[in-house]
Amino acid sequence: MRQGQNALDVIDRVKAKLKEIEPGLPPGVKIVSTYDRSDLILRSIENLKSTLIEEITIVSIIILIFLWHIPSAIIPVVTIPSPSSSPSSP
């Protein structure tokens, strides 16, 4: 993997290539992966998403409580970055 590349994309391409060359291997030869960090990456992304949702909810509630004026509170709440707008690559 080259520096700056998306690790999940590289892992998926390697897995696809291994499946592609598997039928051409001699009988009895099998490729076994020893280190696959895709599960770790996916769990980390899921953890980040849930933490961001919690933080955005808490900040939104605090803003609404302190401003106590819904139209004025909507502006900072909307400008908080949402998890869907964050980059998908780690």
N, CA, C and O atoms as a Tinker XYZ file with bonds, in Angstrom:
   360  protein
     1  N      0.845000   -1.167000    0.000000    73     2
     2  CA     0.000000    0.000000    0.000000    64     1     3
     3  C      0.894000    1.235000    0.000000    63     2     4     5
     4  O      1.872000    1.317000    0.743000    81     3
     5  N      0.543000    2.167000   -0.829000    73     3     6
     6  CA     1.304000    3.415000   -0.897000    64     5     7
     7  C      0.769000    4.413000    0.111000    63     6     8     9
     8  O     -0.390000    4.347000    0.521000    81     7
     9  N      1.618000    5.325000    0.497000    73     7    10
    10  CA     1.239000    6.333000    1.474000    64     9    11
    11  C      0.101000    7.192000    0.923000    63    10    12    13
    12  O      0.150000    7.646000   -0.220000    81    11
    13  N     -0.922000    7.406000    1.750000    73    11    14
    14  CA    -2.051000    8.238000    1.359000    64    13    15
    15  C     -3.188000    7.490000    0.705000    63    14    16    17
    16  O     -4.222000    8.093000    0.419000    81    15
    17  N     -3.043000    6.199000    0.456000    73    15    18
    18  CA    -4.115000    5.431000   -0.156000    64    17    19
    19  C     -5.090000    4.946000    0.898000    63    18    20    21
    20  O     -4.751000    4.835000    2.076000    81    19
    21  N     -6.303000    4.659000    0.457000    73    19    22
    22  CA    -7.340000    4.153000    1.339000    64    21    23
    23  C     -7.046000    2.679000    1.624000    63    22    24    25
    24  O     -7.030000    1.851000    0.714000    81    23
    25  N     -6.815000    2.366000    2.899000    73    23    26
    26  CA    -6.436000    1.006000    3.285000    64    25    27
    27  C     -7.523000   -0.007000    2.955000    63    26    28    29
    28  O     -7.216000   -1.114000    2.512000    81    27
    29  N     -8.799000    0.355000    3.163000    73    27    30
    30  CA    -9.886000   -0.590000    2.873000    64    29    31
    31  C     -9.964000   -0.916000    1.389000    63    30    32    33
    32  O    -10.211000   -2.064000    1.020000    81    31
    33  N     -9.756000    0.078000    0.537000    73    31    34
    34  CA    -9.767000   -0.179000   -0.907000    64    33    35
    35  C     -8.638000   -1.126000   -1.303000    63    34    36    37
    36  O     -8.833000   -2.043000   -2.100000    81    35
    37  N     -7.466000   -0.895000   -0.741000    73    35    38
    38  CA    -6.310000   -1.746000   -1.053000    64    37    39
    39  C     -6.575000   -3.173000   -0.574000    63    38    40    41
    40  O     -6.300000   -4.127000   -1.302000    81    39
    41  N     -7.104000   -3.331000    0.631000    73    39    42
    42  CA    -7.390000   -4.665000    1.169000    64    41    43
    43  C     -8.421000   -5.379000    0.300000    63    42    44    45
    44  O     -8.277000   -6.569000    0.020000    81    43
    45  N     -9.453000   -4.666000   -0.126000    73    43    46
    46  CA   -10.474000   -5.273000   -0.987000    64    45    47
    47  C     -9.891000   -5.699000   -2.333000    63    46    48    49
    48  O    -10.235000   -6.762000   -2.850000    81    47
    49  N     -9.006000   -4.868000   -2.903000    73    47    50
    50  CA    -8.389000   -5.235000   -4.180000    64    49    51
    51  C     -7.472000   -6.447000   -4.028000    63    50    52    53
    52  O     -7.424000   -7.298000   -4.916000    81    51
    53  N     -6.747000   -6.533000   -2.916000    73    51    54
    54  CA    -5.869000   -7.685000   -2.680000    64    53    55
    55  C     -6.708000   -8.949000   -2.520000    63    54    56    57
    56  O     -6.363000   -9.992000   -3.074000    81    55
    57  N     -7.805000   -8.866000   -1.769000    73    55    58
    58  CA    -8.682000  -10.034000   -1.597000    64    57    59
    59  C     -9.266000  -10.477000   -2.933000    63    58    60    61
    60  O     -9.349000  -11.674000   -3.207000    81    59
    61  N     -9.671000   -9.520000   -3.766000    73    59    62
    62  CA   -10.221000   -9.859000   -5.086000    64    61    63
    63  C     -9.153000  -10.521000   -5.964000    63    62    64    65
    64  O     -9.438000  -11.485000   -6.675000    81    63
    65  N     -7.943000  -10.008000   -5.912000    73    63    66
    66  CA    -6.850000  -10.586000   -6.715000    64    65    67
    67  C     -6.512000  -11.992000   -6.238000    63    66    68    69
    68  O     -6.243000  -12.878000   -7.049000    81    67
    69  N     -6.527000  -12.200000   -4.908000    73    67    70
    70  CA    -6.257000  -13.543000   -4.380000    64    69    71
    71  C     -7.316000  -14.538000   -4.833000    63    70    72    73
    72  O     -6.992000  -15.676000   -5.173000    81    71
    73  N     -8.594000  -14.116000   -4.842000    73    71    74
    74  CA    -9.661000  -15.002000   -5.327000    64    73    75
    75  C     -9.513000  -15.277000   -6.817000    63    74    76    77
    76  O     -9.855000  -16.356000   -7.300000    81    75
    77  N     -8.997000  -14.285000   -7.537000    73    75    78
    78  CA    -8.814000  -14.428000   -8.979000    64    77    79
    79  C     -7.723000  -15.446000   -9.312000    63    78    80    81
    80  O     -7.874000  -16.231000  -10.248000    81    79
    81  N     -6.627000  -15.438000   -8.551000    73    79    82
    82  CA    -5.517000  -16.337000   -8.864000    64    81    83
    83  C     -5.649000  -17.689000   -8.169000    63    82    84    85
    84  O     -4.901000  -18.615000   -8.486000    81    83
    85  N     -6.575000  -17.822000   -7.237000    73    83    86
    86  CA    -6.728000  -19.065000   -6.473000    64    85    87
    87  C     -6.987000  -20.298000   -7.354000    63    86    88    89
    88  O     -6.405000  -21.352000   -7.094000    81    87
    89  N     -7.838000  -20.203000   -8.383000    73    87    90
    90  CA    -8.050000  -21.396000   -9.217000    64    89    91
    91  C     -6.805000  -21.864000   -9.977000    63    90    92    93
    92  O     -6.713000  -23.041000  -10.328000    81    91
    93  N     -5.854000  -20.975000  -10.237000    73    91    94
    94  CA    -4.654000  -21.333000  -10.977000    64    93    95
    95  C     -3.537000  -21.913000  -10.127000    63    94    96    97
    96  O     -2.484000  -22.279000  -10.648000    81    95
    97  N     -3.758000  -21.999000   -8.828000    73    95    98
    98  CA    -2.725000  -22.549000   -7.950000    64    97    99
    99  C     -2.656000  -24.066000   -8.081000    63    98   100   101
   100  O     -3.660000  -24.707000   -8.391000    81    99
   101  N     -1.485000  -24.643000   -7.847000    73    99   102
   102  CA    -1.361000  -26.101000   -7.896000    64   101   103
   103  C     -2.247000  -26.755000   -6.829000    63   102   104   105
   104  O     -2.573000  -26.127000   -5.821000    81   103
   105  N     -2.632000  -28.007000   -7.049000    73   103   106
   106  CA    -3.469000  -28.702000   -6.063000    64   105   107
   107  C     -2.784000  -28.755000   -4.695000    63   106   108   109
   108  O     -1.592000  -29.049000   -4.599000    81   107
   109  N     -3.539000  -28.472000   -3.658000    73   107   110
   110  CA    -3.020000  -28.513000   -2.302000    64   109   111
   111  C     -2.399000  -27.216000   -1.825000    63   110   112   113
   112  O     -2.079000  -27.082000   -0.644000    81   111
   113  N     -2.223000  -26.256000   -2.724000    73   111   114
   114  CA    -1.645000  -24.976000   -2.345000    64   113   115
   115  C     -2.790000  -24.009000   -2.043000    63   114   116   117
   116  O     -3.729000  -23.854000   -2.824000    81   115
   117  N     -2.677000  -23.382000   -0.907000    73   115   118
   118  CA    -3.722000  -22.463000   -0.487000    64   117   119
   119  C     -3.075000  -21.208000    0.081000    63   118   120   121
   120  O     -2.088000  -21.296000    0.811000    81   119
   121  N     -3.624000  -20.036000   -0.249000    73   119   122
   122  CA    -3.114000  -18.774000    0.288000    64   121   123
   123  C     -3.936000  -18.442000    1.525000    63   122   124   125
   124  O     -5.164000  -18.367000    1.479000    81   123
   125  N     -3.218000  -18.243000    2.641000    73   123   126
   126  CA    -3.867000  -17.937000    3.915000    64   125   127
   127  C     -3.393000  -16.560000    4.366000    63   126   128   129
   128  O     -2.194000  -16.298000    4.469000    81   127
   129  N     -4.359000  -15.690000    4.631000    73   127   130
   130  CA    -3.963000  -14.358000    5.115000    64   129   131
   131  C     -3.663000  -14.445000    6.608000    63   130   132   133
   132  O     -4.382000  -15.091000    7.370000    81   131
   133  N     -2.594000  -13.783000    6.999000    73   131   134
   134  CA    -2.211000  -13.819000    8.413000    64   133   135
   135  C     -2.519000  -12.517000    9.114000    63   134   136   137
   136  O     -2.628000  -12.488000   10.340000    81   135
   137  N     -2.661000  -11.433000    8.360000    73   135   138
   138  CA    -2.915000  -10.135000    8.978000    64   137   139
   139  C     -3.909000   -9.379000    8.121000    63   138   140   141
   140  O     -3.574000   -8.904000    7.035000    81   139
   141  N     -5.132000   -9.269000    8.612000    73   139   142
   142  CA    -6.179000   -8.549000    7.893000    64   141   143
   143  C     -6.743000   -7.492000    8.836000    63   142   144   145
   144  O     -7.461000   -7.810000    9.783000    81   143
   145  N     -6.414000   -6.245000    8.569000    73   143   146
   146  CA    -6.849000   -5.188000    9.472000    64   145   147
   147  C     -8.150000   -4.523000    9.038000    63   146   148   149
   148  O     -8.524000   -3.489000    9.590000    81   147
   149  N     -8.845000   -5.095000    8.063000    73   147   150
   150  CA   -10.087000   -4.486000    7.593000    64   149   151
   151  C    -11.145000   -4.456000    8.695000    63   150   152   153
   152  O    -11.899000   -3.488000    8.795000    81   151
   153  N    -11.211000   -5.499000    9.520000    73   151   154
   154  CA   -12.181000   -5.519000   10.616000    64   153   155
   155  C    -11.873000   -4.415000   11.630000    63   154   156   157
   156  O    -12.785000   -3.755000   12.126000    81   155
   157  N    -10.610000   -4.219000   11.932000    73   155   158
   158  CA   -10.201000   -3.157000   12.855000    64   157   159
   159  C    -10.580000   -1.779000   12.303000    63   158   160   161
   160  O    -11.058000   -0.919000   13.042000    81   159
   161  N    -10.364000   -1.578000   11.011000    73   159   162
   162  CA   -10.685000   -0.295000   10.385000    64   161   163
   163  C    -12.193000   -0.052000   10.420000    63   162   164   165
   164  O    -12.638000    1.049000   10.745000    81   163
   165  N    -12.976000   -1.074000   10.086000    73   163   166
   166  CA   -14.436000   -0.921000   10.080000    64   165   167
   167  C    -14.978000   -0.651000   11.486000    63   166   168   169
   168  O    -15.880000    0.170000   11.655000    81   167
   169  N    -14.433000   -1.336000   12.489000    73   167   170
   170  CA   -14.877000   -1.091000   13.874000    64   169   171
   171  C    -14.488000    0.304000   14.330000    63   170   172   173
   172  O    -15.245000    0.947000   15.058000    81   171
   173  N    -13.322000    0.783000   13.914000    73   171   174
   174  CA   -12.883000    2.136000   14.274000    64   173   175
   175  C    -13.786000    3.195000   13.653000    63   174   176   177
   176  O    -14.137000    4.179000   14.304000    81   175
   177  N    -14.156000    2.991000   12.409000    73   175   178
   178  CA   -15.054000    3.933000   11.729000    64   177   179
   179  C    -16.421000    3.944000   12.409000    63   178   180   181
   180  O    -17.006000    5.009000   12.606000    81   179
   181  N    -16.929000    2.778000   12.765000    73   179   182
   182  CA   -18.223000    2.692000   13.443000    64   181   183
   183  C    -18.165000    3.370000   14.811000    63   182   184   185
   184  O    -19.111000    4.052000   15.204000    81   183
   185  N    -17.074000    3.188000   15.529000    73   183   186
   186  CA   -16.890000    3.841000   16.820000    64   185   187
   187  C    -16.859000    5.362000   16.659000    63   186   188   189
   188  O    -17.464000    6.086000   17.450000    81   187
   189  N    -16.159000    5.837000   15.643000    73   187   190
   190  CA   -16.086000    7.270000   15.379000    64   189   191
   191  C    -17.465000    7.834000   15.057000    63   190   192   193
   192  O    -17.828000    8.901000   15.551000    81   191
   193  N    -18.235000    7.129000   14.236000    73   191   194
   194  CA   -19.576000    7.592000   13.885000    64   193   195
   195  C    -20.463000    7.711000   15.118000    63   194   196   197
   196  O    -21.151000    8.717000   15.291000    81   195
   197  N    -20.454000    6.694000   15.973000    73   195   198
   198  CA   -21.315000    6.741000   17.157000    64   197   199
   199  C    -20.875000    7.844000   18.119000    63   198   200   201
   200  O    -21.713000    8.503000   18.734000    81   199
   201  N    -19.566000    8.044000   18.248000    73   199   202
   202  CA   -19.061000    9.113000   19.117000    64   201   203
   203  C    -19.438000   10.484000   18.570000    63   202   204   205
   204  O    -19.822000   11.372000   19.331000    81   203
   205  N    -19.331000   10.663000   17.260000    73   203   206
   206  CA   -19.713000   11.938000   16.655000    64   205   207
   207  C    -21.195000   12.230000   16.850000    63   206   208   209
   208  O    -21.576000   13.365000   17.136000    81   207
   209  N    -22.023000   11.216000   16.699000    73   207   210
   210  CA   -23.468000   11.398000   16.895000    64   209   211
   211  C    -23.759000   11.796000   18.339000    63   210   212   213
   212  O    -24.575000   12.684000   18.586000    81   211
   213  N    -23.098000   11.146000   19.288000    73   211   214
   214  CA   -23.287000   11.497000   20.698000    64   213   215
   215  C    -22.859000   12.941000   20.965000    63   214   216   217
   216  O    -23.581000   13.695000   21.618000    81   215
   217  N    -21.695000   13.318000   20.463000    73   215   218
   218  CA   -21.184000   14.667000   20.697000    64   217   219
   219  C    -22.063000   15.724000   20.045000    63   218   220   221
   220  O    -22.328000   16.766000   20.644000    81   219
   221  N    -22.512000   15.469000   18.836000    73   219   222
   222  CA   -23.381000   16.421000   18.151000    64   221   223
   223  C    -24.699000   16.578000   18.905000    63   222   224   225
   224  O    -25.220000   17.688000   19.017000    81   223
   225  N    -25.234000   15.484000   19.417000    73   223   226
   226  CA   -26.474000   15.548000   20.188000    64   225   227
   227  C    -26.286000   16.360000   21.467000    63   226   228   229
   228  O    -27.112000   17.213000   21.789000    81   227
   229  N    -25.208000   16.096000   22.190000    73   227   230
   230  CA   -24.943000   16.823000   23.439000    64   229   231
   231  C    -24.739000   18.314000   23.174000    63   230   232   233
   232  O    -25.312000   19.151000   23.870000    81   231
   233  N    -23.934000   18.647000   22.181000    73   231   234
   234  CA   -23.680000   20.050000   21.861000    64   233   235
   235  C    -24.971000   20.737000   21.424000    63   234   236   237
   236  O    -25.221000   21.880000   21.805000    81   235
   237  N    -25.787000   20.058000   20.635000    73   235   238
   238  CA   -27.052000   20.636000   20.183000    64   237   239
   239  C    -27.979000   20.925000   21.355000    63   238   240   241
   240  O    -28.606000   21.983000   21.408000    81   239
   241  N    -28.066000   19.997000   22.285000    73   239   242
   242  CA   -28.921000   20.195000   23.460000    64   241   243
   243  C    -28.418000   21.366000   24.303000    63   242   244   245
   244  O    -29.209000   22.187000   24.767000    81   243
   245  N    -27.116000   21.438000   24.497000    73   243   246
   246  CA   -26.546000   22.537000   25.291000    64   245   247
   247  C    -26.801000   23.879000   24.607000    63   246   248   249
   248  O    -27.148000   24.856000   25.270000    81   247
   249  N    -26.631000   23.930000   23.297000    73   247   250
   250  CA   -26.892000   25.173000   22.562000    64   249   251
   251  C    -28.356000   25.570000   22.705000    63   250   252   253
   252  O    -28.663000   26.738000   22.946000    81   251
   253  N    -29.253000   24.610000   22.558000    73   251   254
   254  CA   -30.680000   24.914000   22.689000    64   253   255
   255  C    -31.024000   25.394000   24.095000    63   254   256   257
   256  O    -31.840000   26.302000   24.255000    81   255
   257  N    -30.417000   24.799000   25.107000    73   255   258
   258  CA   -30.706000   25.198000   26.494000    64   257   259
   259  C    -30.196000   26.615000   26.771000    63   258   260   261
   260  O    -30.915000   27.426000   27.355000    81   259
   261  N    -28.965000   26.918000   26.360000    73   259   262
   262  CA   -28.398000   28.220000   26.678000    64   261   263
   263  C    -28.980000   29.349000   25.837000    63   262   264   265
   264  O    -29.171000   30.455000   26.343000    81   263
   265  N    -29.260000   29.095000   24.580000    73   263   266
   266  CA   -29.827000   30.160000   23.755000    64   265   267
   267  C    -31.331000   30.301000   23.996000    63   266   268   269
   268  O    -31.872000   31.407000   23.967000    81   267
   269  N    -31.982000   29.197000   24.229000    73   267   270
   270  CA   -33.411000   29.136000   24.536000    64   269   271
   271  C    -34.275000   29.852000   23.488000    63   270   272   273
   272  O    -35.392000   30.285000   23.769000    81   271
   273  N    -33.737000   29.959000   22.301000    73   271   274
   274  CA   -34.469000   30.558000   21.190000    64   273   275
   275  C    -34.172000   29.678000   19.974000    63   274   276   277
   276  O    -33.072000   29.696000   19.421000    81   275
   277  N    -35.175000   28.919000   19.583000    73   275   278
   278  CA   -34.983000   27.881000   18.554000    64   277   279
   279  C    -34.377000   28.441000   17.264000    63   278   280   281
   280  O    -33.392000   27.876000   16.787000    81   279
   281  N    -34.904000   29.516000   16.672000    73   279   282
   282  CA   -34.299000   30.006000   15.418000    64   281   283
   283  C    -32.821000   30.390000   15.565000    63   282   284   285
   284  O    -32.024000   30.154000   14.657000    81   283
   285  N    -32.463000   30.979000   16.704000    73   283   286
   286  CA   -31.049000   31.349000   16.912000    64   285   287
   287  C    -30.185000   30.122000   17.164000    63   286   288   289
   288  O    -29.001000   30.124000   16.826000    81   287
   289  N    -30.748000   29.090000   17.743000    73   287   290
   290  CA   -29.985000   27.878000   18.052000    64   289   291
   291  C    -29.790000   26.999000   16.831000    63   290   292   293
   292  O    -28.857000   26.198000   16.792000    81   291
   293  N    -30.646000   27.133000   15.843000    73   291   294
   294  CA   -30.554000   26.258000   14.661000    64   293   295
   295  C    -29.281000   26.529000   13.869000    63   294   296   297
   296  O    -28.694000   25.596000   13.320000    81   295
   297  N    -28.843000   27.775000   13.797000    73   295   298
   298  CA   -27.659000   28.117000   12.990000    64   297   299
   299  C    -26.411000   27.376000   13.469000    63   298   300   301
   300  O    -25.763000   26.728000   12.647000    81   299
   301  N    -26.033000   27.434000   14.752000    73   299   302
   302  CA   -24.843000   26.674000   15.158000    64   301   303
   303  C    -25.042000   25.161000   15.094000    63   302   304   305
   304  O    -24.094000   24.423000   14.827000    81   303
   305  N    -26.252000   24.701000   15.336000    73   303   306
   306  CA   -26.508000   23.257000   15.284000    64   305   307
   307  C    -26.338000   22.736000   13.867000    63   306   308   309
   308  O    -25.792000   21.651000   13.664000    81   307
   309  N    -26.803000   23.500000   12.885000    73   307   310
   310  CA   -26.712000   23.064000   11.482000    64   309   311
   311  C    -25.265000   23.110000   10.998000    63   310   312   313
   312  O    -24.863000   22.298000   10.165000    81   311
   313  N    -24.482000   24.057000   11.519000    73   311   314
   314  CA   -23.097000   24.173000   11.044000    64   313   315
   315  C    -22.159000   23.135000   11.641000    63   314   316   317
   316  O    -21.020000   23.006000   11.192000    81   315
   317  N    -22.612000   22.396000   12.638000    73   315   318
   318  CA   -21.794000   21.311000   13.188000    64   317   319
   319  C    -21.691000   20.228000   12.119000    63   318   320   321
   320  O    -22.715000   19.809000   11.578000    81   319
   321  N    -20.491000   19.768000   11.803000    73   319   322
   322  CA   -20.364000   18.747000   10.748000    64   321   323
   323  C    -21.062000   17.461000   11.145000    63   322   324   325
   324  O    -20.927000   16.984000   12.272000    81   323
   325  N    -21.801000   16.916000   10.214000    73   323   326
   326  CA   -22.511000   15.666000   10.476000    64   325   327
   327  C    -21.636000   14.490000   10.083000    63   326   328   329
   328  O    -20.727000   14.652000    9.268000    81   327
   329  N    -21.887000   13.286000   10.648000    73   327   330
   330  CA   -21.074000   12.107000   10.298000    64   329   331
   331  C    -21.137000   11.751000    8.819000    63   330   332   333
   332  O    -20.178000   11.200000    8.280000    81   331
   333  N    -22.254000   12.056000    8.151000    73   331   334
   334  CA   -22.355000   11.713000    6.736000    64   333   335
   335  C    -21.486000   12.604000    5.873000    63   334   336   337
   336  O    -21.156000   12.225000    4.750000    81   335
   337  N    -21.097000   13.792000    6.363000    73   335   338
   338  CA   -20.253000   14.675000    5.569000    64   337   339
   339  C    -18.779000   14.445000    5.800000    63   338   340   341
   340  O    -17.941000   15.042000    5.125000    81   339
   341  N    -18.444000   13.561000    6.774000    73   339   342
   342  CA   -17.038000   13.283000    7.025000    64   341   343
   343  C    -16.501000   12.327000    5.976000    63   342   344   345
   344  O    -17.263000   11.529000    5.430000    81   343
   345  N    -15.216000   12.387000    5.683000    73   343   346
   346  CA   -14.652000   11.489000    4.681000    64   345   347
   347  C    -14.745000   10.040000    5.117000    63   346   348   349
   348  O    -14.608000    9.722000    6.299000    81   347
   349  N    -14.977000    9.176000    4.164000    73   347   350
   350  CA   -15.141000    7.760000    4.488000    64   349   351
   351  C    -13.814000    7.053000    4.656000    63   350   352   353
   352  O    -13.753000    5.964000    5.226000    81   351
   353  N    -12.762000    7.660000    4.169000    73   351   354
   354  CA   -11.464000    7.017000    4.318000    64   353   355
   355  C    -10.807000    7.437000    5.613000    63   354   356   357
   356  O    -10.886000    8.601000    6.006000    81   355
   357  N    -10.150000    6.487000    6.286000    73   355   358
   358  CA    -9.488000    6.795000    7.550000    64   357   359
   359  C     -8.249000    7.612000    7.373000    63   358   360
   360  O     -7.586000    7.948000    8.354000    81   359
